[in-house]
Amino acid sequence: MATAKKCDRCGKLYEHLGKRDICILKDMHPYPTESLDLCEECYKKLTEWLNNK
């Protein structure tokens, strides 16, 4: 079962299937108990950007 989410970056509504690793996103967030909700497009852009460093 999917969970409906809203992307914290672009505001797009999407379904989160729980299949991706978000450990890096939690490490980057200013509040360690919070997490970022990113749609697939924003998640892909972030991981591409992180891999180019």
Rosetta constraint file for C-alpha pairs under 8 A:
AtomPair CA 1 CA 17 HARMONIC 7.25 0.50
AtomPair CA 2 CA 15 HARMONIC 5.74 0.50
AtomPair CA 2 CA 16 HARMONIC 5.61 0.50
AtomPair CA 2 CA 17 HARMONIC 4.99 0.50
AtomPair CA 2 CA 18 HARMONIC 7.83 0.50
AtomPair CA 3 CA 15 HARMONIC 5.44 0.50
AtomPair CA 3 CA 16 HARMONIC 5.22 0.50
AtomPair CA 3 CA 17 HARMONIC 6.75 0.50
AtomPair CA 4 CA 13 HARMONIC 7.05 0.50
AtomPair CA 4 CA 14 HARMONIC 5.82 0.50
AtomPair CA 4 CA 15 HARMONIC 4.53 0.50
AtomPair CA 4 CA 16 HARMONIC 6.20 0.50
AtomPair CA 5 CA 13 HARMONIC 5.75 0.50
AtomPair CA 5 CA 14 HARMONIC 5.42 0.50
AtomPair CA 5 CA 15 HARMONIC 5.92 0.50
AtomPair CA 5 CA 16 HARMONIC 6.47 0.50
AtomPair CA 5 CA 37 HARMONIC 6.93 0.50
AtomPair CA 6 CA 11 HARMONIC 5.63 0.50
AtomPair CA 6 CA 12 HARMONIC 5.60 0.50
AtomPair CA 6 CA 13 HARMONIC 4.43 0.50
AtomPair CA 6 CA 14 HARMONIC 6.19 0.50
AtomPair CA 6 CA 37 HARMONIC 6.70 0.50
AtomPair CA 6 CA 38 HARMONIC 7.50 0.50
AtomPair CA 6 CA 39 HARMONIC 7.54 0.50
AtomPair CA 7 CA 11 HARMONIC 4.70 0.50
AtomPair CA 7 CA 12 HARMONIC 5.30 0.50
AtomPair CA 7 CA 13 HARMONIC 6.34 0.50
AtomPair CA 7 CA 14 HARMONIC 7.36 0.50
AtomPair CA 7 CA 36 HARMONIC 7.97 0.50
AtomPair CA 7 CA 37 HARMONIC 5.14 0.50
AtomPair CA 7 CA 38 HARMONIC 4.53 0.50
AtomPair CA 7 CA 39 HARMONIC 5.31 0.50
AtomPair CA 8 CA 36 HARMONIC 6.39 0.50
AtomPair CA 8 CA 37 HARMONIC 5.45 0.50
AtomPair CA 8 CA 38 HARMONIC 5.98 0.50
AtomPair CA 9 CA 37 HARMONIC 8.00 0.50
AtomPair CA 9 CA 38 HARMONIC 6.61 0.50
AtomPair CA 9 CA 42 HARMONIC 7.07 0.50
AtomPair CA 10 CA 42 HARMONIC 7.58 0.50
AtomPair CA 12 CA 39 HARMONIC 7.01 0.50
AtomPair CA 13 CA 39 HARMONIC 7.62 0.50
AtomPair CA 14 CA 39 HARMONIC 6.12 0.50
AtomPair CA 16 CA 39 HARMONIC 7.92 0.50
AtomPair CA 22 CA 26 HARMONIC 6.47 0.50
AtomPair CA 23 CA 27 HARMONIC 6.40 0.50
AtomPair CA 24 CA 28 HARMONIC 6.28 0.50
AtomPair CA 25 CA 29 HARMONIC 6.30 0.50
AtomPair CA 25 CA 35 HARMONIC 6.68 0.50
AtomPair CA 25 CA 36 HARMONIC 6.34 0.50
AtomPair CA 26 CA 32 HARMONIC 6.15 0.50
AtomPair CA 26 CA 33 HARMONIC 7.78 0.50
AtomPair CA 26 CA 34 HARMONIC 6.89 0.50
AtomPair CA 26 CA 35 HARMONIC 5.17 0.50
AtomPair CA 26 CA 36 HARMONIC 7.00 0.50
AtomPair CA 27 CA 32 HARMONIC 6.70 0.50
AtomPair CA 29 CA 34 HARMONIC 7.05 0.50
AtomPair CA 29 CA 35 HARMONIC 6.61 0.50
AtomPair CA 29 CA 36 HARMONIC 7.19 0.50
AtomPair CA 38 CA 42 HARMONIC 5.73 0.50
AtomPair CA 38 CA 43 HARMONIC 5.50 0.50
AtomPair CA 39 CA 43 HARMONIC 5.99 0.50
AtomPair CA 40 CA 44 HARMONIC 6.01 0.50
AtomPair CA 41 CA 45 HARMONIC 6.26 0.50
AtomPair CA 42 CA 46 HARMONIC 6.10 0.50
AtomPair CA 43 CA 47 HARMONIC 6.19 0.50
AtomPair CA 44 CA 48 HARMONIC 6.09 0.50
AtomPair CA 45 CA 49 HARMONIC 6.11 0.50
AtomPair CA 46 CA 50 HARMONIC 6.10 0.50
AtomPair CA 47 CA 51 HARMONIC 6.08 0.50
AtomPair CA 48 CA 52 HARMONIC 6.33 0.50
AtomPair CA 49 CA 53 HARMONIC 6.85 0.50
